[in-house]
Amino acid sequence: QQLQQQHRPLQPPLQQQKPALPLLAQQQRASTDLSSWSSSSSTSVAWQPQQEYMASLQRGHAIMARNWQAATNQQRDAQWEQLDSWSSQQLGKPAEQCTPNDLIVYLESSFTRKRGRQAAADGSQCPAPSTVSGAVSHLSTRFQQLGHRGPWDCGTSTGNPCDSMELRTFKGGYANCMQELGYQPSSAKPISEGKLQQLVALLQEEADAYQQLPAAQQQQQPWHIEALLRRDACIVQYLWDSKRRP
């Protein structure tokens, strides 16, 4: 017995085991771990499409901005800055909150009195009716870009204030007032002779290129294109020779 006790293999000391969680608690913990993992996983999966969406939206807005020339965008920005400055000083609110009546006051008291190159019969300088219409058009586009779209609703004070009866009648009345003051519309600067020759040469070149196409391709192209190009070249030269500058 003493030898058996001496050669008995050593056993590791018993470790105190933590009491097992009840089955319901184990299920709740597993459910919590699974939900937290699925939430973080879905967030990471959804984040990537969201980034791609915003990047694509920015590129789309850049393409939309190319709808207008750079000079047009600059003119629109200048018109909006002038209205916003006037509205902040005179009305104590930003331009975005202007109503049709506010715009009429701005056009009558500021825009039509502080600018203009057209001389009326009394010698006063004031903007042409087309200049006023152009300013309203620029402001209307900016209001649309800011979300004020559709005709102006007087009941709810929503919509585009430039798209209102007040602004339309103001533009028509201003044109009549200018006509009574002796304003006469002037035509645009005529084309120069050098540019006219370039235009005629371009039209003739396009028409000749149609004749150089193979017969199969000529049948696929609209037959009247060549005739329209040569007609336009003749009209341009006729207007120049008849002193009716194009």
Phi, psi and chi 1 to 4 in degrees:
 res  aa     phi    psi   chi1   chi2   chi3   chi4
   1 GLN       -  -39.4  -67.9  178.3   -3.3      -
   2 GLN   -64.2  -40.0  -66.4  178.5   -4.4      -
   3 LEU   -65.1  -38.9  -68.1  175.4      -      -
   4 GLN   -64.8  -38.7  -70.1  177.5   -1.9      -
   5 GLN   -67.7  -34.3  -67.9  178.5   -2.6      -
   6 GLN   -70.9  -36.7  -67.0  176.7   -3.5      -
   7 HIS   -93.6    7.7  -64.7  -76.3      -      -
   8 ARG   -67.7  129.7 -179.0  179.2  -62.2  172.9
   9 PRO   -62.7  142.6   22.6  -32.1      -      -
  10 LEU   -72.6  137.6  -62.2  176.0      -      -
  11 GLN  -110.0  138.8  -63.7 -179.4   -1.6      -
  12 PRO   -65.1  146.9   24.8  -32.9      -      -
  13 PRO   -63.4  144.8   24.8  -34.5      -      -
  14 LEU   -68.9  130.9  -64.4  176.3      -      -
  15 GLN   -90.8  141.4  -63.5 -179.6   -4.5      -
  16 GLN   -74.6  114.2 -174.5  177.1    0.7      -
  17 GLN   -85.7  142.9  -61.5 -179.8   -6.1      -
  18 LYS   -72.0  142.1  -64.0 -179.8 -179.2 -179.1
  19 PRO   -63.1  135.8   22.4  -32.6      -      -
  20 ALA   -67.2  142.1      -      -      -      -
  21 LEU   -70.7  148.2  -67.8  173.8      -      -
  22 PRO   -60.2  159.0  -20.0   29.3      -      -
  23 LEU   -61.9  -39.5  180.0   60.2      -      -
  24 LEU   -64.7  -39.7  179.4   59.2      -      -
  25 ALA   -66.4  -38.9      -      -      -      -
  26 GLN   -63.2  -39.6  -66.0  179.7    6.7      -
  27 GLN   -67.0  -39.3  -67.0  176.9  -10.4      -
  28 GLN   -65.1  -41.9  -68.6  177.4   -9.2      -
  29 ARG   -63.9  -43.3  173.0  177.2  -70.1 -176.9
  30 ALA   -62.5  -39.6      -      -      -      -
  31 SER   -66.1  -39.7  176.0      -      -      -
  32 THR   -64.5  -44.6  -57.7      -      -      -
  33 ASP   -62.1  -40.8  -64.5  -19.1      -      -
  34 LEU   -67.4  -41.7  179.6   60.3      -      -
  35 SER   -66.8  -39.5   62.0      -      -      -
  36 SER   -66.4  -37.4   61.6      -      -      -
  37 TRP   -67.8  -43.1  175.2   85.6      -      -
  38 SER   -67.0  -34.9   61.6      -      -      -
  39 SER   -65.1  -47.9  176.7      -      -      -
  40 SER   -65.7  -35.2   60.4      -      -      -
  41 SER   -68.0  -43.7  177.0      -      -      -
  42 SER   -66.9  -34.3   61.5      -      -      -
  43 THR   -65.0  -43.8  -58.3      -      -      -
  44 SER   -67.8  -34.4   60.7      -      -      -
  45 VAL   -71.0  -39.0  171.5      -      -      -
  46 ALA   -76.3  -23.8      -      -      -      -
  47 TRP   -67.3  -36.9  176.3 -113.2      -      -
  48 GLN   -64.6  -48.6 -173.7   66.7   19.1      -
  49 PRO   -61.3  -33.0  -24.9   34.8      -      -
  50 GLN   -65.7  -41.2 -175.8  178.1    4.2      -
  51 GLN   -62.7  -43.8  -73.4 -178.6  -38.4      -
  52 GLU   -63.8  -37.2  -64.5  176.7   -3.7      -
  53 TYR   -62.3  -48.4  178.0   90.3      -      -
  54 MET   -65.5  -39.5  -64.0  -55.1  -62.0      -
  55 ALA   -64.1  -41.5      -      -      -      -
  56 SER   -67.4  -36.0  178.6      -      -      -
  57 LEU   -64.9  -40.3 -177.2   60.8      -      -
  58 GLN   -63.4  -42.4  -68.5  178.7   -5.2      -
  59 ARG   -65.1  -36.2  -66.2 -168.5  -63.4  -91.5
  60 GLY   -64.6  -40.4      -      -      -      -
  61 HIS   -66.3  -33.3  -81.7  -75.3      -      -
  62 ALA   -65.2  -37.6      -      -      -      -
  63 ILE   -68.4  -40.3  -64.9  174.0      -      -
  64 MET   -61.8  -36.0  -68.3  165.7   58.1      -
  65 ALA   -64.6  -24.3      -      -      -      -
  66 ARG   -75.8   -3.3  -62.9  -66.4  -60.0  -86.1
  67 ASN   -64.3  -25.9 -177.0   58.8      -      -
  68 TRP  -116.5  152.0  -61.5  -78.9      -      -
  69 GLN   -70.2  157.8  -62.0  -65.8  -28.9      -
  70 ALA   -59.7  -38.7      -      -      -      -
  71 ALA   -64.6  -36.6      -      -      -      -
  72 THR   -66.0  -42.3  -56.4      -      -      -
  73 ASN   -62.1  -39.2  -68.6  -32.3      -      -
  74 GLN   -65.8  -41.7  -66.7  175.4   -1.0      -
  75 GLN   -63.9  -40.3  -66.4  175.6    1.6      -
  76 ARG   -65.2  -42.3 -175.8 -178.2  -56.3  113.2
  77 ASP   -62.4  -40.2  -66.5  -20.1      -      -
  78 ALA   -66.4  -42.6      -      -      -      -
  79 GLN   -62.4  -40.8  -66.4  -70.9   -9.9      -
  80 TRP   -69.7  -39.6 -176.2 -101.5      -      -
  81 GLU   -63.5  -39.0  -70.0  175.7    0.6      -
  82 GLN   -66.0  -42.6  -67.0  169.1    8.1      -
  83 LEU   -65.8  -42.7  172.7   62.5      -      -
  84 ASP   -64.6  -39.3 -170.8   63.1      -      -
  85 SER   -65.5  -44.6  176.2      -      -      -
  86 TRP   -63.8  -44.0  176.2   88.0      -      -
  87 SER   -65.1  -38.8  179.8      -      -      -
  88 SER   -66.5  -38.5  -60.4      -      -      -
  89 GLN   -79.7  -40.7  -64.6  175.8    4.7      -
  90 GLN   -92.5  -34.5  -57.2  -63.3  -31.9      -
  91 LEU  -110.6  -14.0  -54.1  178.8      -      -
  92 GLY    70.4   29.4      -      -      -      -
  93 LYS  -149.9  158.5   60.5 -178.1  179.9 -179.3
  94 PRO   -71.3  164.2   24.9  -33.0      -      -
  95 ALA   -63.7  -28.1      -      -      -      -
  96 GLU   -63.7  -22.6 -172.4  177.1   -4.1      -
  97 GLN   -95.5    8.6  -61.4  178.4    5.3      -
  98 CYS   -70.9  145.3  -75.9      -      -      -
  99 THR  -101.7  171.7   64.6      -      -      -
 100 PRO   -56.8  -40.3  -28.4   35.6      -      -
 101 ASN   -64.5  -36.5  -71.7  -25.1      -      -
 102 ASP   -61.4  -41.4  -63.9  -25.0      -      -
 103 LEU   -67.7  -35.5  -64.5  179.0      -      -
 104 ILE   -65.1  -42.7  -70.8  177.3      -      -
 105 VAL   -62.2  -40.0  173.8      -      -      -
 106 TYR   -64.4  -44.7  163.9   71.3      -      -
 107 LEU   -66.8  -40.9  -67.9  172.5      -      -
 108 GLU   -76.3  -39.2 -165.6  -77.8  -30.9      -
 109 SER   -92.4  -21.4   64.5      -      -      -
 110 SER  -124.1  -57.6  177.9      -      -      -
 111 PHE   -64.4  -47.2 -173.6   84.4      -      -
 112 THR   -80.9   -4.8   59.4      -      -      -
 113 ARG  -110.0  -16.9  -64.4 -179.7 -178.2  -88.3
 114 LYS  -112.7    7.0  -64.4 -178.3  179.5 -179.8
 115 ARG  -151.8  166.4   68.1 -164.3   67.7 -126.0
 116 GLY   131.4  146.4      -      -      -      -
 117 ARG  -122.2   -0.8  -65.8  178.6  -62.4  178.0
 118 GLN   -89.9  126.7  -59.9  -63.5  -27.1      -
 119 ALA   -93.9  126.2      -      -      -      -
 120 ALA   -85.1 -179.4      -      -      -      -
 121 ALA   -64.1  -31.4      -      -      -      -
 122 ASP   -84.0    4.3   58.7   -2.4      -      -
 123 GLY    88.4   -2.3      -      -      -      -
 124 SER   -75.2  150.8   60.0      -      -      -
 125 GLN  -102.5  127.5  -61.2  -71.7  -30.3      -
 126 CYS  -151.1  156.6   47.6      -      -      -
 127 PRO   -71.9  150.5   25.0  -32.9      -      -
 128 ALA   -69.8  157.1      -      -      -      -
 129 PRO   -56.5  -35.2  -26.7   34.7      -      -
 130 SER   -66.1  -31.4   58.7      -      -      -
 131 THR   -67.8  -41.7  -56.9      -      -      -
 132 VAL   -64.3  -44.0  175.3      -      -      -
 133 SER   -62.3  -38.8  -62.2      -      -      -
 134 GLY   -65.0  -39.1      -      -      -      -
 135 ALA   -64.9  -43.1      -      -      -      -
 136 VAL   -63.5  -37.7  174.2      -      -      -
 137 SER   -64.0  -42.6  177.9      -      -      -
 138 HIS   -62.7  -44.5  -77.2  -45.5      -      -
 139 LEU   -65.0  -38.2  -63.9  176.1      -      -
 140 SER   -62.3  -42.4  177.5      -      -      -
 141 THR   -63.0  -40.6  -57.9      -      -      -
 142 ARG   -66.8  -39.6  179.1   52.7   53.9   86.7
 143 PHE   -60.8  -39.9  -84.3  112.8      -      -
 144 GLN   -64.9  -40.1  -67.2  180.0   24.6      -
 145 GLN   -63.6  -28.7  -68.9  173.9  -20.3      -
 146 LEU   -87.6    3.9  -65.7  175.1      -      -
 147 GLY    99.8   -0.1      -      -      -      -
 148 HIS   -89.9   89.9  -59.6  -86.1      -      -
 149 ARG  -120.5  153.2  -59.7  171.7 -175.8  174.7
 150 GLY    87.8  167.5      -      -      -      -
 151 PRO   -61.4  152.4  -19.5   30.9      -      -
 152 TRP   -70.0  132.0  176.5  -99.6      -      -
 153 ASP  -107.2  112.4 -171.7  -16.4      -      -
 154 CYS   -66.6  -31.6  -62.9      -      -      -
 155 GLY   -67.0  -42.2      -      -      -      -
 156 THR  -104.8   -4.4   59.9      -      -      -
 157 SER    54.9   44.9  -64.0      -      -      -
 158 THR  -125.5  162.9   57.2      -      -      -
 159 GLY   104.5 -169.1      -      -      -      -
 160 ASN   -92.8  114.7 -171.9  -17.1      -      -
 161 PRO   -63.0  -24.1   22.0  -32.0      -      -
 162 CYS   -74.2  -21.6  -66.2      -      -      -
 163 ASP   -94.8   69.9 -173.3    4.2      -      -
 164 SER  -143.7  160.5   60.2      -      -      -
 165 MET   -64.5  -33.7 -176.1 -169.4   69.0      -
 166 GLU   -60.9  -46.3  -69.5   84.3   -8.2      -
 167 LEU   -70.8  -37.4  -91.8  -64.9      -      -
 168 ARG   -65.0  -44.1  -73.4 -169.7  -69.2  -89.8
 169 THR   -71.0  -31.5   53.5      -      -      -
 170 PHE   -64.5  -43.5  178.9   85.2      -      -
 171 LYS   -64.6  -41.5  -69.0 -172.6  -64.1 -177.5
 172 GLY   -66.8  -41.7      -      -      -      -
 173 GLY   -66.5  -36.1      -      -      -      -
 174 TYR   -65.0  -39.8 -178.9   79.2      -      -
 175 ALA   -62.7  -40.0      -      -      -      -
 176 ASN   -67.0  -40.2  -67.1  -24.3      -      -
 177 CYS   -62.9  -40.9  -69.0      -      -      -
 178 MET   -65.0  -37.3  -70.8  -70.5  -67.2      -
 179 GLN   -66.3  -38.5 -174.8  175.6    4.3      -
 180 GLU   -67.9  -28.2  -66.6  174.3   -1.8      -
 181 LEU   -82.3    0.5  -67.8  174.0      -      -
 182 GLY    97.2   13.3      -      -      -      -
 183 TYR   -71.9  134.4  165.2   75.9      -      -
 184 GLN  -124.6  122.9  -65.1 -178.5   -4.6      -
 185 PRO   -62.0  139.5  -19.0   30.5      -      -
 186 SER  -110.6  145.3   58.6      -      -      -
 187 SER   -76.6  164.0   58.8      -      -      -
 188 ALA   -71.6  164.7      -      -      -      -
 189 LYS   -62.8  127.7 -177.7  179.1  179.2 -179.6
 190 PRO   -68.9  160.6   25.0  -33.5      -      -
 191 ILE   -70.9  147.5 -170.4  173.6      -      -
 192 SER   -79.9  162.3   63.7      -      -      -
 193 GLU   -65.1  -37.2 -175.9  176.6    1.3      -
 194 GLY   -63.9  -43.4      -      -      -      -
 195 LYS   -68.2  -33.3  -69.8 -175.7  178.1 -180.0
 196 LEU   -65.2  -41.3  179.0  130.3      -      -
 197 GLN   -63.5  -38.7  -67.0  177.1   -4.6      -
 198 GLN   -64.2  -40.5  -67.1  179.0    2.2      -
 199 LEU   -64.4  -45.5  175.9   59.3      -      -
 200 VAL   -63.8  -41.7  172.6      -      -      -
 201 ALA   -62.5  -39.6      -      -      -      -
 202 LEU   -65.3  -42.4  176.8   62.8      -      -
 203 LEU   -63.8  -42.5  -66.4  172.6      -      -
 204 GLN   -66.5  -37.6  -67.6  177.9  -11.5      -
 205 GLU   -64.5  -40.8 -178.3  179.8   -6.1      -
 206 GLU   -65.8  -39.8  -67.8  -69.4  -24.7      -
 207 ALA   -67.1  -40.7      -      -      -      -
 208 ASP   -66.6  -34.6  -65.6  -20.6      -      -
 209 ALA   -63.0  -31.7      -      -      -      -
 210 TYR   -64.6  -37.9 -179.5   85.4      -      -
 211 GLN   -69.6  -25.5  -71.5  -69.9  -19.7      -
 212 GLN   -82.9   -5.7  -62.8  175.1    1.6      -
 213 LEU   -72.8  149.5  -67.7  174.8      -      -
 214 PRO   -59.9  159.3  -22.6   32.6      -      -
 215 ALA   -59.7  -38.3      -      -      -      -
 216 ALA   -63.6  -41.9      -      -      -      -
 217 GLN   -71.8  -32.3  -66.3 -174.9    9.8      -
 218 GLN   -63.8  -35.6  -71.9 -175.2    6.0      -
 219 GLN   -69.2  -27.7  -66.1  177.7   -1.1      -
 220 GLN   -79.1  -24.0  -64.4  175.9   -0.6      -
 221 GLN   -85.8  149.6  -61.2  -68.3  -27.5      -
 222 PRO   -58.7  131.5  -22.5   32.4      -      -
 223 TRP   -68.2  -24.1   63.0  -90.6      -      -
 224 HIS   -87.6   -3.0   59.0  -81.5      -      -
 225 ILE   -62.3  -47.1  -64.8  -62.1      -      -
 226 GLU   -61.7  -41.8 -179.8 -172.3    4.2      -
 227 ALA   -63.3  -39.5      -      -      -      -
 228 LEU   -67.1  -39.2  -68.1  176.6      -      -
 229 LEU   -64.3  -45.4  -69.2  170.7      -      -
 230 ARG   -69.6  -32.1  -60.4 -167.0 -175.8  -80.2
 231 ARG   -64.6  -45.6 -179.7 -153.2   64.1  179.9
 232 ASP   -62.1  -38.9  -67.1  -16.3      -      -
 233 ALA   -63.0  -39.6      -      -      -      -
 234 CYS   -67.9  -40.5  -67.5      -      -      -
 235 ILE   -64.7  -42.0  -69.7  176.4      -      -
 236 VAL   -61.8  -44.6  169.0      -      -      -
 237 GLN   -68.0  -36.1  -64.8  178.6   85.1      -
 238 TYR   -65.0  -43.7  170.2   77.7      -      -
 239 LEU   -62.9  -36.3  -68.4  175.5      -      -
 240 TRP   -69.0  -45.2  178.2  -92.1      -      -
 241 ASP   -69.2  -27.4  -66.8  -23.3      -      -
 242 SER   -90.5   11.0   62.7      -      -      -
 243 LYS    69.1    8.3  -53.9  -57.7 -179.1 -177.7
 244 ARG   -94.9   85.2  -62.1  179.5  179.2  -86.3
 245 ARG   -62.7  127.7  -62.1  -66.0 -174.4 -106.6
 246 PRO   -72.8      -   23.7  -30.3      -      -
